[in-house]
Amino acid sequence: MATRRPADMTTLAIPDLAGKAVLVTGASTGIGAALARAYAAQKCRVALHY
């Protein structure tokens, strides 16, 4: 029987989008807020809709 490794939830696999523009809807809370922060940390231009 195969064993599964637990997913590493501390990192987010985002392709290199530095300098790209992204639109995040639902960015006020939850997953949308986390994605907006992650994209900004990747040097993306982030447009938010909440």
Backbone atoms as SQL, in Angstrom:
CREATE TABLE atoms (id INTEGER PRIMARY KEY, chain TEXT, resi INTEGER, resn TEXT, atom TEXT, x REAL, y REAL, z REAL);
INSERT INTO atoms VALUES
  (1, 'A', 1, 'MET', 'N', 0.843, -1.174, 0.000),
  (2, 'A', 1, 'MET', 'CA', 0.000, 0.000, 0.000),
  (3, 'A', 1, 'MET', 'C', 0.892, 1.242, 0.000),
  (4, 'A', 2, 'ALA', 'N', 0.567, 2.178, -0.829),
  (5, 'A', 2, 'ALA', 'CA', 1.331, 3.426, -0.924),
  (6, 'A', 2, 'ALA', 'C', 0.964, 4.355, 0.229),
  (7, 'A', 3, 'THR', 'N', 1.956, 5.080, 0.693),
  (8, 'A', 3, 'THR', 'CA', 1.686, 6.083, 1.725),
  (9, 'A', 3, 'THR', 'C', 1.754, 7.458, 1.104),
  (10, 'A', 4, 'ARG', 'N', 0.954, 8.319, 1.605),
  (11, 'A', 4, 'ARG', 'CA', 0.879, 9.684, 1.092),
  (12, 'A', 4, 'ARG', 'C', 1.618, 10.633, 1.996),
  (13, 'A', 5, 'ARG', 'N', 2.381, 11.533, 1.400),
  (14, 'A', 5, 'ARG', 'CA', 3.009, 12.597, 2.171),
  (15, 'A', 5, 'ARG', 'C', 1.994, 13.696, 2.399),
  (16, 'A', 6, 'PRO', 'N', 1.969, 14.266, 3.584),
  (17, 'A', 6, 'PRO', 'CA', 1.055, 15.394, 3.813),
  (18, 'A', 6, 'PRO', 'C', 1.458, 16.591, 2.959),
  (19, 'A', 7, 'ALA', 'N', 0.483, 17.298, 2.477),
  (20, 'A', 7, 'ALA', 'CA', 0.740, 18.493, 1.665),
  (21, 'A', 7, 'ALA', 'C', 1.380, 19.572, 2.523),
  (22, 'A', 8, 'ASP', 'N', 2.316, 20.285, 1.938),
  (23, 'A', 8, 'ASP', 'CA', 2.946, 21.404, 2.635),
  (24, 'A', 8, 'ASP', 'C', 2.070, 22.628, 2.430),
  (25, 'A', 9, 'MET', 'N', 1.337, 22.998, 3.444),
  (26, 'A', 9, 'MET', 'CA', 0.391, 24.098, 3.338),
  (27, 'A', 9, 'MET', 'C', 1.021, 25.451, 3.670),
  (28, 'A', 10, 'THR', 'N', 2.331, 25.474, 3.903),
  (29, 'A', 10, 'THR', 'CA', 2.972, 26.741, 4.244),
  (30, 'A', 10, 'THR', 'C', 3.427, 27.502, 3.010),
  (31, 'A', 11, 'THR', 'N', 3.480, 26.846, 1.859),
  (32, 'A', 11, 'THR', 'CA', 3.893, 27.521, 0.633),
  (33, 'A', 11, 'THR', 'C', 2.788, 27.413, -0.402),
  (34, 'A', 12, 'LEU', 'N', 2.781, 28.348, -1.305),
  (35, 'A', 12, 'LEU', 'CA', 1.795, 28.366, -2.369),
  (36, 'A', 12, 'LEU', 'C', 2.536, 28.305, -3.695),
  (37, 'A', 13, 'ALA', 'N', 2.232, 27.323, -4.514),
  (38, 'A', 13, 'ALA', 'CA', 2.913, 27.155, -5.791),
  (39, 'A', 13, 'ALA', 'C', 2.283, 28.078, -6.832),
  (40, 'A', 14, 'ILE', 'N', 2.916, 29.212, -7.052),
  (41, 'A', 14, 'ILE', 'CA', 2.459, 30.174, -8.045),
  (42, 'A', 14, 'ILE', 'C', 3.564, 30.308, -9.081),
  (43, 'A', 15, 'PRO', 'N', 3.239, 30.180, -10.365),
  (44, 'A', 15, 'PRO', 'CA', 4.277, 30.376, -11.371),
  (45, 'A', 15, 'PRO', 'C', 4.835, 31.798, -11.296),
  (46, 'A', 16, 'ASP', 'N', 5.997, 32.004, -11.893),
  (47, 'A', 16, 'ASP', 'CA', 6.619, 33.325, -11.858),
  (48, 'A', 16, 'ASP', 'C', 5.758, 34.313, -12.643),
  (49, 'A', 17, 'LEU', 'N', 5.088, 35.190, -11.935),
  (50, 'A', 17, 'LEU', 'CA', 4.203, 36.176, -12.550),
  (51, 'A', 17, 'LEU', 'C', 4.667, 37.598, -12.272),
  (52, 'A', 18, 'ALA', 'N', 5.912, 37.769, -11.904),
  (53, 'A', 18, 'ALA', 'CA', 6.442, 39.095, -11.581),
  (54, 'A', 18, 'ALA', 'C', 6.165, 40.066, -12.724),
  (55, 'A', 19, 'GLY', 'N', 5.586, 41.210, -12.382),
  (56, 'A', 19, 'GLY', 'CA', 5.280, 42.234, -13.372),
  (57, 'A', 19, 'GLY', 'C', 3.947, 42.041, -14.082),
  (58, 'A', 20, 'LYS', 'N', 3.298, 40.923, -13.871),
  (59, 'A', 20, 'LYS', 'CA', 2.004, 40.665, -14.506),
  (60, 'A', 20, 'LYS', 'C', 0.889, 41.277, -13.673),
  (61, 'A', 21, 'ALA', 'N', -0.247, 41.530, -14.304),
  (62, 'A', 21, 'ALA', 'CA', -1.418, 42.049, -13.597),
  (63, 'A', 21, 'ALA', 'C', -2.360, 40.889, -13.294),
  (64, 'A', 22, 'VAL', 'N', -2.863, 40.855, -12.074),
  (65, 'A', 22, 'VAL', 'CA', -3.824, 39.827, -11.680),
  (66, 'A', 22, 'VAL', 'C', -5.041, 40.496, -11.064),
  (67, 'A', 23, 'LEU', 'N', -6.196, 39.896, -11.261),
  (68, 'A', 23, 'LEU', 'CA', -7.438, 40.359, -10.652),
  (69, 'A', 23, 'LEU', 'C', -7.880, 39.305, -9.657),
  (70, 'A', 24, 'VAL', 'N', -8.067, 39.707, -8.409),
  (71, 'A', 24, 'VAL', 'CA', -8.513, 38.788, -7.366),
  (72, 'A', 24, 'VAL', 'C', -9.886, 39.242, -6.905),
  (73, 'A', 25, 'THR', 'N', -10.888, 38.383, -7.095),
  (74, 'A', 25, 'THR', 'CA', -12.227, 38.687, -6.606),
  (75, 'A', 25, 'THR', 'C', -12.403, 38.033, -5.242),
  (76, 'A', 26, 'GLY', 'N', -13.220, 38.623, -4.410),
  (77, 'A', 26, 'GLY', 'CA', -13.414, 38.098, -3.062),
  (78, 'A', 26, 'GLY', 'C', -12.184, 38.278, -2.202),
  (79, 'A', 27, 'ALA', 'N', -11.475, 39.390, -2.389),
  (80, 'A', 27, 'ALA', 'CA', -10.182, 39.584, -1.739),
  (81, 'A', 27, 'ALA', 'C', -10.269, 40.151, -0.330),
  (82, 'A', 28, 'SER', 'N', -11.460, 40.292, 0.214),
  (83, 'A', 28, 'SER', 'CA', -11.553, 40.881, 1.553),
  (84, 'A', 28, 'SER', 'C', -11.260, 39.876, 2.657),
  (85, 'A', 29, 'THR', 'N', -11.509, 38.601, 2.415),
  (86, 'A', 29, 'THR', 'CA', -11.277, 37.583, 3.448),
  (87, 'A', 29, 'THR', 'C', -10.891, 36.252, 2.815),
  (88, 'A', 30, 'GLY', 'N', -10.456, 35.349, 3.641),
  (89, 'A', 30, 'GLY', 'CA', -10.250, 33.961, 3.243),
  (90, 'A', 30, 'GLY', 'C', -9.233, 33.749, 2.145),
  (91, 'A', 31, 'ILE', 'N', -9.590, 32.848, 1.231),
  (92, 'A', 31, 'ILE', 'CA', -8.683, 32.458, 0.157),
  (93, 'A', 31, 'ILE', 'C', -8.349, 33.644, -0.735),
  (94, 'A', 32, 'GLY', 'N', -9.336, 34.486, -1.041),
  (95, 'A', 32, 'GLY', 'CA', -9.083, 35.651, -1.885),
  (96, 'A', 32, 'GLY', 'C', -8.056, 36.584, -1.277),
  (97, 'A', 33, 'ALA', 'N', -8.154, 36.836, 0.016),
  (98, 'A', 33, 'ALA', 'CA', -7.189, 37.700, 0.701),
  (99, 'A', 33, 'ALA', 'C', -5.802, 37.072, 0.692),
  (100, 'A', 34, 'ALA', 'N', -5.737, 35.770, 0.930),
  (101, 'A', 34, 'ALA', 'CA', -4.444, 35.076, 0.928),
  (102, 'A', 34, 'ALA', 'C', -3.810, 35.110, -0.455),
  (103, 'A', 35, 'LEU', 'N', -4.627, 34.917, -1.491),
  (104, 'A', 35, 'LEU', 'CA', -4.097, 34.972, -2.854),
  (105, 'A', 35, 'LEU', 'C', -3.604, 36.368, -3.204),
  (106, 'A', 36, 'ALA', 'N', -4.356, 37.387, -2.820),
  (107, 'A', 36, 'ALA', 'CA', -3.941, 38.760, -3.105),
  (108, 'A', 36, 'ALA', 'C', -2.584, 39.047, -2.470),
  (109, 'A', 37, 'ARG', 'N', -2.400, 38.626, -1.226),
  (110, 'A', 37, 'ARG', 'CA', -1.112, 38.825, -0.544),
  (111, 'A', 37, 'ARG', 'C', 0.001, 38.028, -1.222),
  (112, 'A', 38, 'ALA', 'N', -0.307, 36.798, -1.613),
  (113, 'A', 38, 'ALA', 'CA', 0.704, 35.953, -2.253),
  (114, 'A', 38, 'ALA', 'C', 1.133, 36.530, -3.597),
  (115, 'A', 39, 'TYR', 'N', 0.175, 37.010, -4.390),
  (116, 'A', 39, 'TYR', 'CA', 0.522, 37.620, -5.671),
  (117, 'A', 39, 'TYR', 'C', 1.335, 38.895, -5.470),
  (118, 'A', 40, 'ALA', 'N', 0.968, 39.698, -4.495),
  (119, 'A', 40, 'ALA', 'CA', 1.726, 40.917, -4.218),
  (120, 'A', 40, 'ALA', 'C', 3.154, 40.576, -3.799),
  (121, 'A', 41, 'ALA', 'N', 3.318, 39.524, -3.020),
  (122, 'A', 41, 'ALA', 'CA', 4.656, 39.095, -2.609),
  (123, 'A', 41, 'ALA', 'C', 5.476, 38.615, -3.800),
  (124, 'A', 42, 'GLN', 'N', 4.794, 38.157, -4.857),
  (125, 'A', 42, 'GLN', 'CA', 5.461, 37.712, -6.082),
  (126, 'A', 42, 'GLN', 'C', 5.721, 38.879, -7.040),
  (127, 'A', 43, 'LYS', 'N', 5.512, 40.109, -6.574),
  (128, 'A', 43, 'LYS', 'CA', 5.759, 41.329, -7.361),
  (129, 'A', 43, 'LYS', 'C', 4.790, 41.486, -8.528),
  (130, 'A', 44, 'CYS', 'N', 3.546, 41.013, -8.344),
  (131, 'A', 44, 'CYS', 'CA', 2.500, 41.207, -9.348),
  (132, 'A', 44, 'CYS', 'C', 1.796, 42.532, -9.093),
  (133, 'A', 45, 'ARG', 'N', 1.189, 43.068, -10.135),
  (134, 'A', 45, 'ARG', 'CA', 0.288, 44.210, -9.977),
  (135, 'A', 45, 'ARG', 'C', -1.076, 43.610, -9.678),
  (136, 'A', 46, 'VAL', 'N', -1.616, 43.902, -8.505),
  (137, 'A', 46, 'VAL', 'CA', -2.829, 43.238, -8.036),
  (138, 'A', 46, 'VAL', 'C', -4.002, 44.209, -8.045),
  (139, 'A', 47, 'ALA', 'N', -5.081, 43.816, -8.723),
  (140, 'A', 47, 'ALA', 'CA', -6.343, 44.557, -8.675),
  (141, 'A', 47, 'ALA', 'C', -7.295, 43.734, -7.814),
  (142, 'A', 48, 'LEU', 'N', -7.925, 44.404, -6.855),
  (143, 'A', 48, 'LEU', 'CA', -8.791, 43.712, -5.903),
  (144, 'A', 48, 'LEU', 'C', -10.253, 44.054, -6.124),
  (145, 'A', 49, 'HIS', 'N', -11.094, 43.073, -5.925),
  (146, 'A', 49, 'HIS', 'CA', -12.534, 43.289, -5.869),
  (147, 'A', 49, 'HIS', 'C', -13.023, 42.543, -4.652),
  (148, 'A', 50, 'TYR', 'N', -13.671, 43.262, -3.778),
  (149, 'A', 50, 'TYR', 'CA', -14.169, 42.610, -2.575),
  (150, 'A', 50, 'TYR', 'C', -15.599, 42.949, -2.429);
